[in-house]
Amino acid sequence: MEGVFIWNPLESEQQPRRLSEDTDLQTLAFSSDGRFLVAVGIKKLMIWSVEDWVQIYKVKRFMDFGPTKISFFTTKSTNLYENKLIVNYGGITVCSILLEFAFEESNISDSAIEISTKTDDEDDDEVVDANREDVSPPKGSVL
């Protein structure tokens, strides 16, 4: 079995649930508040809401080398959760990508959006619902 799977180790009868069939994902991390799971590989980055395991972001970007570290932290002000994710890629050169996104607390599980970069030539991924008006688009930058 390849991809990203979730399961409850306390329930022996439960079968693992596949979140993604992508085989190039190399690193996983939960957000500091436990509300999000991120998976990163050479070609893409995906984020799921842990509440109901809905994929909320997918960023497609080709890197020449694999991810080495993920730093994921969340701040909360009033009802808005602001999240910052830093992914370090290693190889001959070192590169870091910063992704920022925000959600209203009540709309985390209802929100989803796909972000494509200029290097995205593939169009074979499943469609991700992006019809929520209250989702702030993530801002990404290469450091």
C-alpha positions in Angstrom: 0.0 0.0 0.0 1.3 3.4 -1.0 0.0 6.9 -0.3 -1.2 8.7 2.9 -3.4 6.6 5.2 -5.1 7.2 8.5 -6.5 4.8 11.1 -7.3 4.4 14.7 -4.9 2.0 16.3 -7.4 1.3 19.1 -9.9 -0.1 16.7 -8.5 -3.4 15.4 -11.4 -4.0 13.0 -11.1 -0.7 11.3 -9.4 -0.6 7.9 -6.9 2.2 7.1 -8.5 5.0 5.1 -6.5 6.3 2.1 -6.3 10.1 2.0 -4.0 10.2 -1.1 -2.7 7.8 -3.6 0.4 10.0 -4.3 3.5 7.9 -4.1 6.0 10.8 -4.2 5.0 12.2 -0.8 8.0 12.0 1.5 7.3 13.9 4.7 4.2 14.2 7.0 3.5 16.6 9.9 0.5 17.6 12.1 0.0 21.3 12.9 1.0 22.4 16.4 -2.7 22.5 17.4 -3.5 19.0 15.9 -6.1 20.4 13.5 -4.2 19.9 10.2 -2.1 17.2 8.5 0.3 18.2 5.8 2.1 15.8 3.4 4.9 17.1 1.2 6.9 15.6 -1.7 8.9 16.8 -4.7 5.9 17.6 -6.8 3.2 18.7 -4.4 2.1 19.7 -0.9 -1.3 18.7 0.5 -3.1 19.8 3.7 -6.1 18.0 5.3 -8.4 19.1 8.1 -8.2 16.5 10.8 -11.8 17.2 11.9 -13.3 15.3 9.0 -10.2 14.5 6.8 -11.2 16.8 4.0 -8.4 18.0 1.8 -8.3 21.8 2.1 -5.2 22.8 0.1 -3.2 21.3 -2.7 -0.1 23.1 -4.0 1.5 21.6 -7.1 5.1 22.7 -7.5 8.1 20.7 -8.9 11.3 20.9 -6.8 14.6 19.4 -7.9 15.1 17.8 -4.4 12.9 16.4 -1.6 11.6 18.0 1.6 13.8 17.6 4.7 11.9 19.5 7.4 8.4 20.9 8.0 7.6 23.6 10.6 3.9 24.2 11.0 2.5 26.6 13.5 -0.9 28.2 14.2 -1.9 31.5 15.8 -5.5 32.4 16.8 -7.1 35.8 17.1 -10.8 36.0 17.8 -12.4 33.4 15.4 -9.6 33.4 12.8 -6.9 30.8 12.7 -3.8 31.9 10.9 -1.4 29.1 9.9 2.1 29.2 8.6 3.9 26.3 7.1 7.6 26.3 6.3 9.0 23.5 4.2 12.8 23.1 3.9 14.0 21.3 0.8 17.5 19.9 0.7 19.9 18.9 -2.1 22.9 20.7 -3.5 21.2 24.0 -2.6 18.8 24.6 0.2 15.4 26.1 -0.4 12.5 27.0 2.0 8.9 27.6 1.0 6.6 29.6 3.3 2.8 29.0 2.9 0.3 31.1 4.9 -3.4 30.5 5.1 -6.3 31.5 7.4 -9.8 30.0 8.2 -12.7 31.1 10.3 -13.0 28.6 13.1 -16.5 27.4 12.1 -15.6 26.9 8.4 -12.5 24.8 8.5 -14.2 21.5 7.5 -16.3 23.3 4.8 -13.3 24.9 3.0 -11.2 23.6 0.2 -9.1 25.2 -2.5 -6.4 24.0 -5.0 -3.4 26.2 -5.7 -1.4 25.7 -8.9 2.0 27.2 -9.6 3.5 28.2 -13.0 5.4 24.9 -13.1 2.2 22.8 -12.9 1.8 21.0 -16.2 -0.2 18.1 -14.9 -4.0 18.4 -14.8 -4.9 14.9 -13.7 -5.7 15.5 -10.0 -9.2 15.2 -8.7 -11.1 18.4 -8.5 -11.1 20.1 -5.1 -14.1 22.2 -4.1 -13.2 25.9 -4.0 -16.6 27.6 -3.7 -16.2 29.0 -0.2 -16.1 32.8 -0.1 -14.7 33.0 3.4 -11.4 31.1 2.7 -8.4 33.4 2.4 -6.2 32.2 -0.4 -2.8 31.1 0.8 0.2 33.3 0.1 3.3 31.3 -0.9 6.8 32.5 -1.2 10.2 31.0 -1.8 12.9 32.1 0.7 
